[in-house]
């Protein structure tokens, strides 16, 4: 069993991820290999606030716009909501992850590595910290976070979408999750190109036909066509990938 904990102010964000599609089945423990399952638990950070209005943030020292999530509340959520609730001896038994512009940029290669390193049966259980507002008190990050990841040079209103993107893209590489393990190997970015065009029935759609090579049953020619189309589509749509 691999447990994944998510510290967030909005647990409801993760309901679609956990209820829909292949990822939902995987994180509900319904798609697995060799009896290895996932279990995802959301911890509401606000539950660990001691103020009347359950505030979790305060104004930054030194001034500036926005608010900063408090280190003590996040610590309590991590220790009480994860370590103690999960029966761990200490935080050292967990891998704590924070999504941030300072992190390693997330791409298909990193997703595969993450799945291999952190989502297998021998890995530590994961804890994701979803930041909000202007960010998180640096002291909490220094004390408790081990790994940082960035989904790109954009700023989100919170870390929830970034965490969902990471989980959805990484779980595809866990053995037994996809019905056909070759599916991920043929996807865009696996060999540095985007995927070739795909077609299905009907053969004619608004005057456009499926390429003849795909209906002639000649496997070698189909593979050649797929390679040519990968290059053509990449040059057309993602020329930045061409080296």
Beta strands, then each sheet from edge to edge (+ up, - down):
strand 1: 2-8
strand 2: 38-44
strand 3: 57-59
strand 4: 67-69
strand 5: 94-105
strand 6: 125-129
strand 7: 147-150
strand 8: 204-205
strand 9: 208-209
sheet 1: 2+ 1+ 6+ 5+ 7+
sheet 2: 3+ 4-
sheet 3: 8+ 9-
end
